[in-house]
Amino acid sequence: MRPALRLLSNPPKKGGIQVPVELTPLFIACGAAIVSMSYFTYKKFRYDGSLRITKNPDQSGVNDLLAKSENSDK
């Protein structure tokens, strides 16, 4: 009966990471959250006109302040 015990036992797995099946929904939810965050962050950076990431002289108030200070000094 010893050979039967060997046949019924689980075969050893070679390499790889063993992930419990219960964690699959957690990984799917985390993946969806990361994809959503990436999409909305890109959308905000790319298409928001009021966000100043690069130089935007039309929305800068520095030139107005410099002009006022020059006029007050004269």
C-alpha positions in Angstrom: 0.0 0.0 0.0 2.9 2.4 0.2 2.9 3.1 -3.6 -0.8 4.2 -3.4 0.1 6.9 -0.9 2.6 8.4 -3.2 0.1 8.5 -6.1 -2.6 10.3 -4.0 -0.3 12.9 -2.7 0.0 16.3 -4.4 2.8 16.6 -6.9 5.5 19.1 -5.9 5.2 22.4 -7.7 8.3 23.6 -9.6 9.1 27.3 -9.1 6.6 30.2 -9.4 4.7 32.0 -6.7 1.9 30.3 -5.0 -1.0 32.8 -4.6 -4.1 31.7 -2.7 -7.3 31.8 -4.7 -9.0 34.0 -2.1 -6.7 36.9 -3.0 -7.6 37.0 -6.6 -10.5 39.5 -6.1 -8.2 41.7 -4.0 -5.6 41.8 -6.8 -8.3 42.6 -9.4 -9.7 45.5 -7.3 -6.2 46.9 -6.6 -5.4 46.7 -10.3 -8.6 48.5 -11.3 -7.9 51.2 -8.7 -4.4 51.7 -10.1 -5.6 51.8 -13.7 -8.3 54.3 -12.8 -5.9 56.5 -10.9 -3.5 56.5 -13.8 -6.2 57.4 -16.3 -7.7 60.3 -14.3 -4.3 61.7 -13.3 -3.2 61.7 -17.0 -6.5 63.3 -17.9 -6.1 66.0 -15.3 -2.5 66.8 -16.2 -3.1 66.8 -20.0 -6.4 68.7 -20.4 -6.8 71.0 -17.4 -6.1 74.6 -18.5 -6.0 76.0 -15.0 -3.2 73.7 -13.8 0.2 75.3 -14.1 2.7 72.6 -14.8 4.7 74.4 -17.4 5.3 78.1 -17.9 2.1 79.8 -18.8 2.6 83.6 -19.0 -1.1 84.3 -19.6 -2.1 83.0 -16.1 0.9 84.3 -14.2 0.4 87.3 -12.0 4.1 87.9 -11.5 4.3 90.3 -14.4 1.5 92.4 -13.0 3.2 92.6 -9.6 6.5 93.5 -11.2 4.9 96.3 -13.2 3.2 97.7 -10.1 6.4 97.7 -8.2 8.3 99.5 -11.0 5.5 102.1 -11.3 5.6 102.7 -7.5 9.4 103.1 -7.5 9.3 105.8 -10.2 
